Amino acid sequence: MNFLNTAATFVNAAIIQGIPLLYGATGEIITEKSGNLNLGIPGIMYVGGISGIIGAYLYEHSVETPAAFWCIVIPFFASLLGSALMALIYSFLTITLRANQNVTGLALTTFGIGVGNFFGGSLLSFFNESGSIAVITTGGYYKTKLPFADSLGLFGETFLSFGFLAYLAVIIAIVASWYLNHTRTGLNLRAVGENPATADAAGINVIRHKYLSTVIGGMIAGLGGLYFVMDYTCGAWTNNGFGDRGWLAIAIVIFALWRPRSAILSSFIFGGLYIICVYIPGLSSAAKELIKMLPYFVTIVVLVVTSLRKKREYQPPASLGLSYFREER
C-alpha cells in the first residue's frame, strides 16, 4: 500500500510539473509548424506569469472583497495580453524585418526574464509596500480542484486534484492536434512551414499564417507561466523561480516529434524526470544534478534516432528557422 501511495504521489507531482511544460510545448509546436523557431518561449512564459500576477494584484487591491469570477478572468486575460505582446515583438522582428530567428528568440528570452524579475522585485515599491508579491486569494481560486475529486479515493487524488488550468492544457493540446491534422487552415499552416514559396503560389497568405500561429502559440505558452505562479506557487512570485522549464518545453517539441497529442504524455514524462531524484533515497547532490540532466539526454537520443531513420514525418518543418523572402520565389 505504501508503494502504491508513493507511486500515486509521484504521478501527481509529475503531472503538476508537466503542465507548464505542456503549455510551452504546445505553443511552440503551433509556432514551429509555420516555420518560425521561437527560442523566446522561456521569456514569454515569464511575461505571461508576471502579467497575470500584476492583473491579480491590481484587482485584489482595488476592491474590499475580490469576486471569484474576476480573480480568475483578469489574470487570465492579462497573461494572454502580455504573452501576445511578446510574441508580436518576435513576429515583427523575424517576419516583417526578417531578423535572425535564433538571435531574436534568445534576446526575447533575456528580455522576458528581465521584465519578470523587474516587476517581480519592484511592483510593491510602486504602492509603497515591501516584501514579495503574493496574491493568495487569486491563487486559491486557480488551485481549486474538482468538487468530486475527494470522493474518488486514490484515483481522484492522483488525477483530479488539479485546478482548471491543468485540464485546459490537455484540452488545448488535443484541439491543436485536431486543428493541424483535420482542418483546411491547419493544412495551410503546415504547408507554410514546409514550403512557404509553394504555399504563396497556391494563394495562401504566408505572412498572416506566420503572424497568427506565432502570436497564438506565444499566448498558449504564456499560460504555462500563469499556471506556475497561480497554481504551482499559489499566487506567489519568486524571481528566477521558473528555472529551466521554458527550455524543457522546447526540448519536448523535439521529443514529441512536433505532435501536440504526443506532447501531452511527453510533458508528464519530462515532469517526472525533473523530480524523480526527490523520490530516490540516498542520492548525493552530484547524483541529483546528473539525474536532472535526463530530460535533455533523452531528447538528444530521440533527435539522433529520428535523424538516422530519416522518415519525413519525424522531421521538423522543412523551412523551420528560415526567413521567407517573397522576391526569391
C-alpha positions in Angstrom: 0.0 0.0 0.0 2.9 2.3 0.8 4.4 1.7 -2.7 1.0 2.4 -4.3 0.6 5.7 -2.4 4.2 6.7 -3.2 3.6 5.9 -6.9 0.4 7.9 -6.9 2.1 10.8 -5.3 4.9 10.7 -7.8 2.5 10.6 -10.8 0.5 13.5 -9.3 3.7 15.5 -8.9 4.9 14.6 -12.4 1.6 15.9 -13.8 1.9 19.1 -11.8 5.5 19.7 -13.1 4.5 18.7 -16.7 1.5 21.1 -17.1 3.6 24.3 -17.7 5.9 22.3 -20.0 2.8 21.2 -21.9 1.6 24.8 -22.4 5.1 25.8 -23.6 5.5 22.8 -25.9 2.0 23.1 -27.5 2.6 26.8 -28.1 6.0 26.2 -29.7 4.7 23.4 -31.9 2.0 25.7 -33.3 4.7 28.3 -33.9 7.1 25.9 -35.5 4.5 24.5 -37.8 4.6 27.9 -39.6 8.4 27.7 -40.0 9.2 30.1 -37.1 11.6 28.8 -34.5 10.8 30.9 -31.4 13.5 30.4 -28.7 11.9 33.2 -26.8 9.4 30.8 -25.2 11.1 30.9 -21.8 10.9 34.7 -21.8 7.2 34.6 -22.9 6.3 32.2 -20.1 8.0 34.6 -17.6 6.0 37.6 -19.0 2.8 35.5 -19.0 3.3 34.7 -15.3 4.2 38.3 -14.2 1.3 39.8 -16.3 -1.1 37.5 -14.5 0.3 38.4 -11.1 0.1 42.1 -11.9 -3.5 41.8 -13.1 -4.5 39.9 -9.9 -2.6 42.2 -7.6 -4.2 45.4 -9.1 -7.7 43.8 -8.8 -7.3 42.4 -5.3 -6.1 45.8 -4.0 -8.9 47.7 -5.8 -11.8 46.0 -4.0 -12.6 45.0 -0.5 -13.9 41.6 -1.3 -12.5 40.1 -4.5 -15.0 38.1 -6.5 -14.0 34.6 -7.7 -15.0 35.3 -11.3 -12.9 38.4 -11.7 -10.0 36.8 -9.8 -9.8 34.2 -12.5 -10.7 36.3 -15.6 -8.5 39.3 -15.0 -5.2 37.5 -14.5 -6.1 35.1 -17.3 -6.5 37.8 -19.9 -3.7 39.9 -18.5 -1.4 36.8 -19.1 -2.7 36.4 -22.6 -2.2 40.1 -23.4 1.4 40.1 -22.0 2.3 36.9 -23.9 0.7 38.2 -27.1 2.8 41.4 -27.0 6.0 39.4 -26.6 5.0 37.2 -29.5 4.2 40.2 -31.6 7.6 41.7 -30.9 9.2 38.4 -32.1 6.9 38.3 -35.2 7.6 41.8 -36.2 11.4 41.3 -36.0 11.5 38.0 -37.7 8.6 38.0 -40.2 8.4 41.7 -41.2 12.1 42.7 -40.6 13.4 39.2 -41.3 15.8 39.3 -38.4 17.7 36.1 -37.5 15.2 33.9 -35.6 17.7 32.2 -33.3 19.2 35.5 -32.1 15.8 37.2 -31.8 14.4 34.3 -29.7 17.4 34.3 -27.3 17.1 38.1 -27.0 13.4 37.8 -26.3 14.1 35.2 -23.5 16.6 37.5 -21.9 14.2 40.4 -22.2 11.2 38.5 -20.8 13.1 37.2 -17.8 14.3 40.7 -17.1 10.8 42.1 -17.3 9.5 39.4 -15.0 12.3 40.0 -12.4 12.0 43.8 -12.6 8.3 43.9 -11.9 8.5 41.0 -9.5 11.0 42.9 -7.4 9.7 46.5 -7.9 5.9 46.3 -8.2 5.3 46.6 -4.5 7.5 49.6 -4.2 5.2 51.5 -6.6 2.5 51.2 -3.9 4.8 52.0 -1.0 4.8 48.4 0.1 7.6 45.9 0.9 8.1 42.2 0.7 7.3 39.7 -2.1 4.3 39.8 -4.4 1.6 37.4 -3.3 -2.0 37.1 -4.5 -3.1 34.3 -2.2 -6.8 34.8 -2.8 -6.5 34.6 -6.6 -4.1 31.7 -6.3 -6.6 29.8 -4.1 -9.3 30.2 -6.8 -6.9 28.9 -9.5 -5.9 26.0 -7.4 -9.4 24.9 -6.6 -9.8 21.2 -7.6 -12.8 19.4 -8.9 -15.5 19.1 -6.2 -15.9 15.3 -6.6 -12.2 14.5 -6.5 -12.1 13.5 -2.9 -15.0 11.0 -3.3 -13.0 9.0 -5.8 -10.2 7.9 -3.5 -6.7 7.5 -4.7 -7.7 8.0 -8.4 -9.3 11.3 -7.6 -6.3 12.4 -5.5 -3.9 11.5 -8.3 -5.7 12.7 -11.5 -8.5 15.0 -10.4 -6.9 17.2 -7.7 -5.7 20.0 -10.1 -7.0 23.4 -10.9 -8.8 24.1 -14.2 -5.6 25.3 -15.9 -4.2 21.7 -15.8 -7.2 20.3 -17.7 -7.2 23.3 -20.1 -3.6 22.5 -21.1 -4.6 19.0 -22.2 -7.7 20.3 -24.0 -5.7 22.9 -25.9 -3.1 20.2 -27.0 -5.9 17.9 -28.3 -7.6 20.8 -30.1 -4.3 21.9 -31.6 -3.7 18.4 -32.9 -7.1 18.2 -34.4 -6.7 21.7 -36.0 -3.3 20.8 -37.5 -4.4 17.5 -39.0 -8.1 17.8 -39.8 -8.8 21.4 -40.9 -8.0 23.3 -44.1 -6.4 26.2 -42.3 -4.3 23.7 -40.3 -3.2 22.1 -43.6 -2.4 25.6 -45.0 -0.3 26.3 -41.9 1.7 23.1 -42.3 2.2 24.0 -46.0 3.6 27.4 -45.0 6.0 25.7 -42.6 7.1 23.1 -45.2 7.5 25.4 -48.3 6.3 29.0 -48.0 7.0 29.8 -51.6 4.8 27.0 -52.9 2.1 27.9 -50.4 2.3 31.5 -51.5 2.0 30.5 -55.1 -1.1 28.5 -54.2 -2.8 31.6 -52.8 -2.1 31.1 -49.1 -1.3 34.2 -47.2 2.1 33.2 -45.7 2.7 36.3 -43.6 -0.8 36.1 -42.0 -0.4 32.5 -41.1 3.1 33.1 -39.6 1.9 36.0 -37.5 -1.2 34.3 -36.3 0.5 31.0 -35.4 3.3 32.7 -33.6 1.1 35.0 -31.6 -1.4 32.3 -30.7 1.5 29.9 -29.9 3.0 32.6 -27.6 -0.3 33.2 -25.8 -0.6 29.4 -25.1 3.0 29.3 -23.8 2.3 32.3 -21.6 -0.5 30.3 -19.9 2.2 28.0 -18.7 3.7 30.9 -16.8 0.3 31.7 -15.4 -0.2 28.1 -14.2 3.2 28.2 -12.5 2.6 31.3 -10.5 -1.1 30.8 -9.7 -1.5 27.0 -9.3 2.0 25.7 -8.6 3.1 28.5 -6.2 -0.4 29.5 -5.2 -0.1 33.2 -6.2 3.4 33.9 -5.0 6.1 35.3 -7.3 9.8 34.5 -6.9 12.4 36.0 -9.2 14.0 33.3 -11.4 11.6 30.8 -9.9 10.8 29.2 -13.3 14.2 27.6 -13.6 14.8 25.9 -16.9 11.2 24.9 -17.6 11.0 27.1 -20.7 13.9 25.3 -22.3 12.4 21.9 -21.3 9.3 22.9 -23.1 11.3 23.5 -26.3 13.0 20.1 -25.8 9.7 18.4 -25.6 8.8 19.7 -29.0 11.6 17.6 -30.4 10.8 14.6 -28.1 7.1 14.7 -29.2 8.1 14.9 -32.9 6.1 18.2 -33.4 2.8 16.5 -32.5 0.6 18.2 -29.9 -1.0 15.0 -28.7 2.3 13.3 -28.2 3.4 16.4 -26.2 0.8 15.5 -23.5 2.5 12.3 -22.4 5.9 13.7 -23.2 5.4 16.6 -20.8 4.3 14.4 -18.0 7.3 12.1 -18.6 9.6 15.1 -18.5 7.9 16.4 -15.4 8.6 13.0 -13.8 12.2 13.0 -14.8 12.5 16.6 -13.5 11.6 15.5 -9.9 12.5 11.8 -9.8 15.6 12.5 -7.9 13.4 13.5 -4.9 11.9 10.0 -4.8 15.3 8.1 -4.9 16.7 7.9 -1.4 20.4 8.3 -0.6 21.4 10.3 -3.6 24.3 12.8 -3.3 24.0 16.3 -4.6 26.1 15.5 -7.6 23.9 12.5 -8.5 20.8 14.6 -8.2 22.2 17.1 -10.7 23.1 14.3 -13.1 19.6 12.9 -12.9 18.1 16.3 -13.7 20.0 16.1 -17.0 17.9 13.1 -18.0 15.3 15.1 -20.0 17.9 16.7 -22.1 19.8 13.5 -22.6 16.6 11.7 -23.7 15.9 14.5 -26.1 19.3 14.2 -27.7 18.8 10.4 -28.1 15.4 10.9 -29.7 16.9 13.5 -32.0 19.7 11.2 -33.1 17.4 8.2 -33.6 14.9 10.2 -35.7 17.6 11.8 -37.8 19.1 8.4 -38.5 15.7 7.0 -39.6 15.2 9.9 -41.9 11.5 9.5 -42.1 9.8 12.8 -43.2 7.1 12.5 -40.5 9.8 12.5 -37.8 11.5 15.7 -39.1 10.7 19.3 -38.3 9.0 21.6 -40.8 11.4 22.0 -43.8 11.6 25.8 -43.6 12.0 25.9 -39.8 14.1 28.9 -38.8 14.3 30.4 -42.3 13.0 33.8 -43.2 10.7 34.0 -46.2 11.7 36.4 -49.0 8.8 36.5 -51.4 11.1 38.1 -54.0 13.0 34.8 -54.2 10.0 32.8 -55.2 
